[in-house]
Amino acid sequence: GGVEVDVGNQSDPFWQTNKTVTAQISSTADGEDMCPQIVNKDNWLGGETFDDSFKVEVGECPPPTVLSTLCLRDITVTKSKQSAGWNKHVRFFCEGGFEIDVGTSQDFNKTVTAELPGNALCPEAVSIVETVDHLKVELGECHAPPAPPLPTSPRASRRASPPACTRHITVTRTDEDFGWQVNLRFMCAGGVEVDVGNQSDPFWQTNKTVTAQISSTADGEDMCPQIVNKDNWLGGETFDDSFKVEVGECPPPTVLSTLCLRDITVTKSKQSAGWNKHVRFFCEGGFEIDVGTSQDFNKTVTAELPGNALCPEAVSIVETVDHLKVELGECHAPPAPPLPTSPRASRRASPPACTRHITVTRTDEDFGWQVNLRFMCAGGVEVDV
């Protein structure tokens, strides 16, 4: 199967005679052209009969990103509607497969700290499907490394810090059999602030579970206080509420299954038009999904992903505050192996595909074009880029 390259039109600005898009294209055997050098009505898709003519240039595979050393970085998430926070648990992935667990928030913004490479990319924005809320993501610089602590004994100097993990923290009200209005926050081991908030919907529910990145403590000390009340919660409120706190175990690491081809469909909530911003995001395991731009309100691309990988439920475009819902398809059935045409052909490995820039330049006029330009390139899976 070939790769369909969807360039679209070039009408804004109309004086611009070229346009660059990206597509997953592999090198061809024997030095053949990966894409046609000239595209016109004789070989474009769609059957339009304009006399436009285009030169096509295909870029090289970009060098692989080398992620730098890990460091602590602040990730600030800000809701575009700043009237309140959000109740949906928010998490997303950055380049390299690093998971950012933001959780819920009582305020319109929230900052968490995570260990990330200094040059890792994170999405510029994420969305909450249920409420169509747009959350802008800002990534801080690396924190200055702390001074190493002085060892108190030879044994202490050899003790490694226990690794942190995302744990469930369940708080249960013990003084009444209904919820609470206090904005419950307290500190756990390692200087981690746990923001539980209130529990008023439904008000008869006496417990609430949130998540936080908490490491095990040395010598079996409590990771969080077992009882929280006005004596140790944050904020200085003076209610007589009292809460029991239970901290869960680290979840077992996710074992990603075998890779397979899966369709990823991105749908814009405002279905009047497509989007001009190049969209890409990361799924669990560090798999990058390159959606690109779209003339229509939805677009489907195909990528190789584990069968059980998680992707964000929605992404956002910062500039236009557009909300794009993400739907992940099942694994494609594996194709039947092709019949070899010769012993040499049966031994030839398929060249690896990569995301290349494809630049088309109009050659018959010195302005843009209205034709929805699409054409086929060589090799790989069929991808609508």
MIKOLDO-599430 format. One record per residue (C-alpha): residue in three letters; x, y, z. Coordinates in steps of 0.5 Angstrom, whole numbers, padded with zeros to 4 digits, always signed. Layout:
ALAXYZ...
This chain:
GLY+0000+0000+0000GLY+0002+0007-0001VAL+0002+0013+0003GLU-0003+0018+0002VAL+0000+0025+0003ASP-0006+0031+0004VAL-0003+0038+0003GLY-0010+0041+0002ASN-0010+0048-0001GLN-0006+0054+0000SER-0010+0060+0000ASP-0008+0064+0006PRO-0003+0068+0005PHE-0005+0067-0003TRP+0001+0070-0005GLN+0005+0064-0002THR+0007+0059-0008ASN+0009+0053-0003LYS+0007+0049+0003THR+0010+0044+0007VAL+0007+0038+0011THR+0009+0031+0014ALA+0008+0024+0013GLN+0011+0017+0015ILE+0015+0015+0009SER+0020+0010+0008SER+0026+0010+0003THR+0025+0006-0003ALA+0029+0000-0006ASP+0034+0002-0012GLY+0034+0009-0011GLU+0027+0010-0014ASP+0023+0017-0012MET+0019+0016-0006CYS+0014+0021-0008PRO+0013+0024-0015GLN+0017+0029-0017ILE+0011+0033-0021VAL+0004+0033-0019ASN-0002+0035-0023LYS-0009+0033-0025ASP-0005+0027-0029ASN-0003+0024-0022TRP-0007+0028-0016LEU-0012+0024-0012GLY-0020+0027-0013GLY-0021+0028-0020GLU-0021+0035-0020THR-0019+0038-0027PHE-0015+0045-0026ASP-0009+0046-0030ASP-0004+0047-0023SER+0002+0044-0023PHE+0007+0043-0017LYS+0014+0041-0016VAL+0015+0036-0010GLU+0021+0035-0005VAL+0022+0030+0000GLY+0026+0031+0006GLU+0031+0027+0010CYS+0029+0023+0016PRO+0031+0027+0022PRO+0036+0025+0027PRO+0033+0022+0033THR+0032+0026+0039VAL+0037+0025+0044LEU+0034+0026+0051SER+0038+0030+0056THR+0039+0028+0063LEU+0033+0028+0068CYS+0032+0034+0072LEU+0026+0036+0076ARG+0021+0041+0072ASP+0015+0044+0074ILE+0009+0043+0070THR+0004+0048+0070VAL-0003+0047+0068THR-0008+0053+0067LYS-0016+0052+0065SER-0018+0057+0060LYS-0024+0059+0064GLN-0021+0061+0070SER-0028+0061+0074ALA-0026+0054+0078GLY-0022+0048+0077TRP-0023+0041+0075ASN-0026+0035+0078LYS-0023+0030+0072HIS-0017+0027+0074VAL-0012+0030+0069ARG-0006+0026+0066PHE-0002+0026+0060PHE+0005+0024+0057CYS+0011+0028+0055GLU+0016+0026+0050GLY+0020+0019+0052GLY+0014+0016+0055PHE+0014+0021+0061GLU+0007+0021+0065ILE+0005+0027+0068ASP+0000+0026+0073VAL-0004+0033+0075GLY-0010+0030+0078THR-0016+0034+0080SER-0016+0042+0082GLN-0020+0046+0086ASP-0017+0052+0083PHE-0016+0054+0075ASN-0009+0053+0075LYS-0004+0047+0078THR+0003+0046+0078VAL+0006+0039+0079THR+0013+0037+0079ALA+0016+0031+0075GLU+0023+0028+0073LEU+0024+0030+0066PRO+0029+0031+0061GLY+0031+0038+0060ASN+0030+0038+0053ALA+0023+0033+0053LEU+0017+0036+0049CYS+0010+0036+0053PRO+0004+0038+0049GLU+0002+0045+0049ALA-0005+0044+0052VAL-0010+0038+0054SER-0017+0038+0054ILE-0022+0034+0059VAL-0027+0031+0054GLU-0033+0031+0059THR-0033+0038+0060VAL-0030+0041+0054ASP-0025+0044+0058HIS-0018+0047+0055LEU-0012+0046+0060LYS-0006+0050+0057VAL+0001+0047+0059GLU+0007+0050+0061LEU+0014+0047+0062GLY+0019+0050+0067GLU+0026+0050+0067CYS+0030+0045+0070HIS+0031+0046+0078ALA+0038+0047+0081PRO+0040+0041+0083PRO+0040+0041+0091ALA+0047+0041+0095PRO+0048+0033+0097PRO+0046+0032+0104LEU+0051+0031+0109PRO+0051+0023+0111THR+0050+0022+0118SER+0053+0015+0119PRO+0056+0010+0114ARG+0050+0006+0113ALA+0046+0013+0112SER+0051+0015+0106ARG+0049+0008+0103ARG+0042+0008+0103ALA+0038+0010+0097SER+0032+0014+0096PRO+0026+0010+0095PRO+0023+0011+0089ALA+0016+0015+0088CYS+0010+0012+0085THR+0003+0015+0084ARG-0001+0012+0090HIS-0008+0012+0091ILE-0010+0016+0098THR-0016+0015+0101VAL-0019+0020+0106THR-0025+0018+0110ARG-0029+0023+0115THR-0029+0020+0122ASP-0033+0025+0126GLU-0040+0025+0121ASP-0043+0020+0116PHE-0043+0025+0111GLY-0039+0029+0106TRP-0035+0036+0108GLN-0034+0043+0105VAL-0027+0044+0108ASN-0022+0045+0102LEU-0018+0039+0105ARG-0010+0039+0104PHE-0004+0036+0108MET+0003+0034+0107CYS+0006+0027+0106ALA+0013+0025+0106GLY+0018+0028+0102GLY+0014+0035+0102VAL+0009+0032+0097GLU+0002+0036+0098VAL-0004+0032+0097ASP-0010+0036+0095VAL-0016+0033+0096GLY-0021+0038+0096ASN-0028+0038+0099GLN-0033+0032+0098SER-0040+0035+0097ASP-0043+0032+0091PRO-0046+0027+0093PHE-0046+0030+0100TRP-0048+0023+0103GLN-0041+0020+0101THR-0036+0020+0107ASN-0030+0018+0103LYS-0026+0021+0097THR-0020+0018+0093VAL-0014+0022+0090THR-0007+0020+0087ALA+0000+0023+0089GLN+0007+0022+0087ILE+0009+0019+0094SER+0015+0015+0095SER+0016+0010+0101THR+0019+0012+0107ALA+0025+0010+0111ASP+0025+0005+0117GLY+0017+0004+0116GLU+0015+0011+0118ASP+0008+0013+0115MET+0008+0016+0108CYS+0002+0021+0110PRO-0001+0022+0117GLN-0006+0017+0119ILE-0011+0022+0122VAL-0012+0029+0119ASN-0016+0035+0122LYS-0015+0042+0124ASP-0009+0041+0128ASN-0005+0039+0121TRP-0009+0040+0115LEU-0006+0046+0111GLY-0010+0053+0110GLY-0012+0054+0117GLU-0019+0053+0117THR-0022+0051+0124PHE-0028+0046+0122ASP-0028+0040+0127ASP-0028+0035+0122SER-0023+0029+0122PHE-0021+0024+0117LYS-0017+0018+0117VAL-0012+0017+0111GLU-0010+0011+0108VAL-0004+0010+0103GLY-0004+0005+0097GLU+0001+0001+0094CYS+0005+0003+0088PRO+0001+0000+0082PRO+0005-0006+0078PRO+0009-0003+0072THR+0005-0003+0066VAL+0007-0008+0061LEU+0006-0006+0054SER+0003-0011+0049THR+0006-0013+0042LEU+0006-0007+0037CYS+0000-0007+0032LEU-0003-0002+0027ARG-0008+0002+0030ASP-0013+0008+0028ILE-0013+0014+0032THR-0019+0019+0030VAL-0018+0026+0032THR-0025+0030+0032LYS-0026+0038+0033SER-0031+0039+0038LYS-0033+0045+0033GLN-0035+0042+0027SER-0035+0048+0022ALA-0028+0047+0020GLY-0021+0044+0021TRP-0015+0046+0024ASN-0009+0049+0021LYS-0004+0048+0027HIS+0000+0042+0027VAL-0002+0037+0032ARG+0002+0032+0035PHE+0002+0028+0042PHE+0005+0023+0046CYS+0002+0016+0048GLU+0004+0011+0054GLY+0011+0009+0052GLY+0013+0015+0049PHE+0010+0013+0042GLU+0009+0020+0038ILE+0002+0021+0034ASP+0003+0026+0029VAL-0004+0028+0026GLY-0002+0035+0023THR-0007+0039+0020SER-0014+0038+0017GLN-0018+0041+0012ASP-0024+0037+0016PHE-0027+0037+0023ASN-0024+0030+0024LYS-0018+0026+0021THR-0016+0019+0022VAL-0008+0017+0022THR-0005+0010+0023ALA+0001+0009+0028GLU+0004+0003+0030LEU+0002+0002+0038PRO+0002-0003+0043GLY-0005-0006+0044ASN-0006-0004+0051ALA-0003+0003+0050LEU-0006+0009+0053CYS-0007+0016+0049PRO-0010+0022+0052GLU-0017+0023+0051ALA-0017+0029+0048VAL-0012+0035+0046SER-0012+0042+0045ILE-0010+0047+0040VAL-0007+0053+0045GLU-0008+0059+0039THR-0015+0058+0038VAL-0017+0054+0044ASP-0020+0048+0040HIS-0022+0042+0043LEU-0020+0035+0039LYS-0023+0029+0042VAL-0018+0023+0041GLU-0021+0016+0040LEU-0016+0010+0039GLY-0018+0004+0035GLU-0017-0003+0036CYS-0011-0007+0033HIS-0012-0008+0025ALA-0012-0015+0023PRO-0005-0017+0021PRO-0004-0017+0013ALA-0002-0024+0009PRO+0005-0024+0008PRO+0006-0022+0000LEU+0009-0027-0004PRO+0016-0027-0006THR+0017-0025-0013SER+0024-0028-0013PRO+0029-0030-0008ARG+0033-0024-0008ALA+0026-0020-0007SER+0024-0025-0001ARG+0031-0023+0003ARG+0030-0016+0002ALA+0028-0012+0008SER+0023-0006+0008PRO+0027+0000+0009PRO+0024+0004+0016ALA+0019+0009+0015CYS+0020+0016+0019THR+0017+0023+0019ARG+0019+0027+0013HIS+0018+0034+0011ILE+0014+0034+0004THR+0015+0041+0001VAL+0010+0042-0006THR+0011+0049-0010ARG+0007+0051-0015THR+0010+0052-0022ASP+0005+0054-0027GLU+0003+0061-0023ASP+0006+0065-0017PHE+0001+0065-0012GLY-0003+0059-0008TRP-0008+0054-0010GLN-0015+0052-0009VAL-0015+0045-0011ASN-0015+0040-0005LEU-0008+0037-0007ARG-0007+0030-0005PHE-0003+0025-0008MET+0001+0018-0007CYS+0008+0016-0005ALA+0011+0010-0004GLY+0011+0005+0001GLY+0009+0004+0008VAL+0002+0004+0011GLU-0003+0008+0008VAL-0003+0015+0013ASP-0008+0021+0012VAL-0003+0026+0013
